[in-house]
Amino acid sequence: MNIIIIEDEKPAARLLQRKVEKLGLEVKTMLHSVEEAINWFNNNSHPDLIFLDIQLSDGLSFEIFEAIDIKSAIIFTTAYDEYALRAFKLNSIDYLLKPIDEDDLEIAVNKFKARTTSPSMSLDFEAIKRMLVNPAEKEYKKRFSVKIGTQLKVITIDEIECIYSENKGTYIHTLDNRNYLIDHSLEVIEKELDPNQFFRISRKFIIPMNSVKEIQMHSNSRLKIILPSYKEDEVIVAREKVSDFKDWLG
């Protein structure tokens, strides 16, 4: 059986690969963008099964289907459940919300195996509809729980000065000048936060609007953000983000 994973976040792709292979299946290829996937499909035979993230680094994975007539079975993996119905219309076996639960993954794989022996198996569109969330009513994250020794501390989004990555870790820096290590990557966290309140200014930083103390011009058409207490590194808006950042500010 030929299986591939298309996931823009490489650590997430490797984690999914390990979970799939625990079920006795082999993942032969991992792809990380719409462009890379299209090029791969143009030069390789299509796999039996694809684990496909919806939000890739260079666009939505649906763009792959606009360029390639893919015949493979698909299990979608994403944090965006409002795409569920559209996903299932594209030859999908199942739909897994991140972080992916191993039991849910095993159920999805079993659905795939059942479909290979019963091609006429139909999809439960009513169940899919029940999964949908109206994007206008989407519930964004309001708090984070972080582990401190043997205790858990709750940090509300109003306490956050910035969220940053460093040495393969992700940290919340709070307005009282403290840093807390959290479990997820910036890519995952970005999808969970209200885009009206938080902006990903670079590969390293997500900042909330209410923590922007001052904005200064910086080299190479970039912007430097002054935050109330964070002083560990320069907080720079990447050049390709400057225009969107200005629009976000209003």
N, C-alpha and C positions, 0 to 999 in steps of 0.2 A: 504494500500500500504506500503510495506516494503522498506525503503530507508536507505543506509549507505553512509558515507563519509570516504574516505581513503586519508589522508593528513598528512604529517609528521610534519607540523608546527601547533601546537595546537591552537594558537590564530587565524590563518587563517581558521582552521577547524570550530572553534566556530562561526566566522564571517559568513562563508558560511552556517552553520546550521541556523543562524538567518535569512539570506536572503531567504533560501529555505522555512523556516517555515512561513515567511511573505506571501508566495504564497499559503498557506493553506495545505502544506505537512508536514509530521512528519519524522524527522531523528531519528532513534532508536539506531544507533551504529556509533561510530567514531573510526577508526583504524589509526595507525600512522607509520607503516613500512611494508615492504614486508613480513618479518617473522611473524609479528602479524596477517597480513591479511591471509596468508596461513593457520595458525593455526585456525583462526576463521572460514574460509570456510570449513575446515575439520570437524568442530564440529557444524555447524549451517546450516539451510536451506538457499539457496541463495536468496538474496533480489530481488525485482522487478527492482530497479534502484540503480546504484552506481555512486557517484561523485568521480572521481579518479584522484589524482595528478600523473603525470608521474614520476617526480623526487622525490623519497622517501629517507629517511635518510640512508637506507642500500641497495639502488640500484634502478633500474628502475622498475616501476610497471608492465612492460611487463613480468617480472620474475614470477609474480603471475600466469599468464596464462600458463606459462611453467609447473607449478606444479599442477594447478587446471583447470578443464574444466568448466569455468564459463559460465552460461547461461543467466545471468542478462544483462539488458540494461545498457549502460555506457555513462556518460557524462564526458569527460576528462577535467581536469583543470590544467593548467601549464603555466609557463613563456617561455617554449621552443617550439616555433612553428615549428621547423624543424622535430618534431616527428609527425606532424599532419596526414600524409598519413598512417603511420603505425598504429596510434591510431584508425583511422576510419575503418581499416580492422578488428578490434577486436570488432565487434558487437556494435560500437559506435553510439550514437544518435547525439551527437554534441561535439564541441571542444571549450572551453572557455579559452581565454588568461587572465592571471592575470595582474593587479587587475580586478576581475570579475565585470562587469557592471550588474546592476540589470535588466535592460531591456533585455540584452543578455541572462541572466539566465532565465528570464521568457519565452523567445522565445524557449530556449533549452527544458525547461520543457513542453511547449506546443507541441514541436516535439515529445517528449516521449509519451505524452497522445495520440497524433494522431497515433503514431505507435502501441499503444496497441489496438486501434480500427481498424487499417489497417496494419496487419502484413507484407503485401507485399511491404510496403513503401520502396523505394530504396534511397540510399545515393547519394548525388551529389559529385562524385569523382572529377569532373573538378573544382568545387568550392574549394574543399579541396586542390587540387594541386596549386591553385592560392594563397592559404594561406602559402604555403611552402616557406621557406627561405633557400637558400644554406648555410650550416653551414660555409663554407669558406668565405662567403660574409656577415656573420651576423653582424648587426650593434650593437655595444656595446654602453653603456651609455657614453656620453662625458661631461655631466654637470649635476649638481643637482640644483634645485631651493628650497630655504629654506625661511620660513616665519620669519621675524623679526618685531614684532609689526604689523603694517598695511602695511609693505613693503615686497617685495620679493627680495632676493639676489641670484644671480647665482654664483655657485662655480664650476669651471672646474675641471676635474680630475687631472690636473697638479698642482692644489693648495692643493690637499689632502695629508696629512701626514699619517693619519690612519682613519679608521672607526671602532667604538667600541660600545658595548652595556653596559648599566649601569642602574640599577634600572628600568628595563622594558622599557627603552628608547634607541634609537639608535642615535649616534652622529657622525658628521664629525669633525675631528680635522685638521685644516689647517696648512700650513707651517708658517703662521704668528701667530701661537699659539692662535688660537681662536676655540671655540667649537660651533657647530650648531646642534640643534635637527632636525632630519628628520623623515618622516612618516613611512618608511618601516623597516622591520626587517633585520638583517644581512643575513638571508637565502634568502630573496627576492633580496637584493642588490647584493649578491654574484653572482647570476645568470645573472645580468645585466652588470657586469663588465668584461672587457677583461682579461681572465685568464693568458695572457702573461704579463700583467702589474700588476695585483692584486692577492694576495694569502690570503686565509682564514687560519691563523696560529693557531687559537683556536676558541672555542665557543664565545669568546669575541671580537676578533680582526680580521680585514682585513687590510692588509698593501700593499702599492704599492712598487714596486722594487726601485723606485728612492728616497724613503724616508729612506731606510736602511742605517744608518750611520755606525753602528758597530754590529758585531755578537759575542756574548760571550757564552762560555760553561756554562750550568746551571745544577742544581741538577736533578737526575733521568733521565739522558740522554736527557735533554731538552736543548733548546737554548734560550738565552735572546737577544732581539733586542733593540739596542739603536737608538732612533729616534731623529731628530734634536731638537724638542721642547717639545714633549709630555713627561710629568714627573708625571702624576697623578697616575699611576700604573705601575707595571712591565709589559713589553710586552714580553710574553713568547710563544715560539713555543711549542705546545702540543707534547708530546712524540710520539704519533701515527702519527703526521704530519711531523716530522723531516726529514724523508727520502724523502718524496715528496717535501718538502721545499727546500732541497739541490738540487734536480733535477730541480726545478723551477728556482733556482738561476743560474743553468748552470754549 
